[in-house]
Amino acid sequence: MADGKKSLRADKWMWATRFFKTRSQATKACEGGKVKRGNLSIKPSTVLKAGDRLTIPAHEANYQREITVTQIIEKRVSAAIASEAYEEHTDETIVAEAREVARTERLLRNEGDQGRLTKKRRRDWEKVTGGFFE
């Protein structure tokens, strides 16, 4: 997986290791100053090497992920292999809190649905009320 390369463009590495779904999203994050090495924002063309420490916004955008590059991967790989290419330093309590906030927001968004109940929502309603839908 490491290929013969010792360095790679930042946007390509972040896409290959699944921090972003597309390479253009990784490029936009770099151009927007959201990806940092040390305290400095990096450009999409910045060369990354093993040992670089990065701050990357999380998918939920509620927190920043702190990682250290351990391996250079050029092609997009599975999540299990991609996780071997970096070392995570983000505090787990921050991650858990951000996921709980995102979950709560998602539930609140879905709470106001109108119209006919789906099969799942009907079953959930029956569990709560203990009876059939009338």
N, C-alpha and C positions, 0 to 999 in steps of 0.2 A: 504494500500500500504506500510506503514511503517513496516509491520510485527512486530515481537517482538524484532527484533535486534536493537542494539544501535550503532553497528559498522559493517563495511564491507570492504573487499579488495578494493583497489583503482581501479584496472582494471575492476573488476566486476561492481562497481558502475558507472564508466564512460560509460561502455557498456549499462547498464540498463537504464541510463538517456539519451542515444542516442548521446553522444559526439563522439562516434566511432561506425562504422557499425558492427564491429566484436570485440570480446573480445581480439583476438590476436593483432588487431591494437592498442587497448588500452595498451596492454602489451608492444608492441614495442615502443610506444610513451614514456612510463614510463622508459623502459630500455635505450632509447636514450637520456634521460635527458630532455625531452621536457615538462613534467608535473612537476610543482613545487608547494610546499606548503611553503609559505613564500618565502625565496630565495633559498631553498634547493630542489634539485631534489628528487622525491620519487620513490620507487621501486613499481612494480605491486602488491606486497603483503602488502604494507603499509596499515595499518588500518585507515579508514576514519571515522570520527564522525561528527555529526551535529555541525556546527560552524567553521569547517575547511575552510580556504580560499585557493583556488587553482588557478593556472594559467595553462590554457590548450590551445594548439594550435587549431585554427579554421580550418574548413574543407578546406577553401581556402588557408590556411597556410600563409596568408599575414599579420595576426595579432594574438595576444594572447587574449584569453577570460579570464576575471577575474570573478570568481564566488565564492560564499559562499555556502557550503553544508547546507541545511536546513532540509533534510529528507533522511533517509537511505532507498533505494529501492533495493531489491535483484533481482527481476525478471524484464525483459525488458517490458516496458509499452508504451502506446501511447505517442506521443510527447506532447500532452496537459497535461497529468498527469506527465510526466517526468519533464516538466518545473516548476512544483510546488516543486520539490525536491531540487532546488537550486535557489539562488538569483543572478542575473546578475549585474555586476559592470562595464562592458566594456563600454567605451565611444561610444555613438551612431555615432558620426562623423567619428571615425576610422572604424567602421563597414560599414557605408555607402560608404566611400572612397574605402575600400577593395572590396566591392561588385561591385562597378563601374569599378574598374580596372579589376576584373575577367570577368565582362560582356564584356568590350572592348576587352580583350584578346580572349575571345570566339568568338566574331564577326570577329576579324581579322583572326583567324584560319579558320573560315568557308568561308571567303571571296574568297579564292583562289580555291574553288571547281571547278572541271572541269566536262565536260560531259553534259548529258542531264539535263535540268532544272526539278526540282520537281514541283509538282502542286503549292505548296506554294510559291516557288521562282518565278515561272512564274507569279502568281498573284501579287506578290510584284513588279516584274518588270513592269507589265502592269499598276500598280498604278503610278509608277514613270514616265513612258514614255507616259502613256495615250493611248496606242494603243495595237494592237495584236502583238504577237511575229512573226517575219518574218525570 
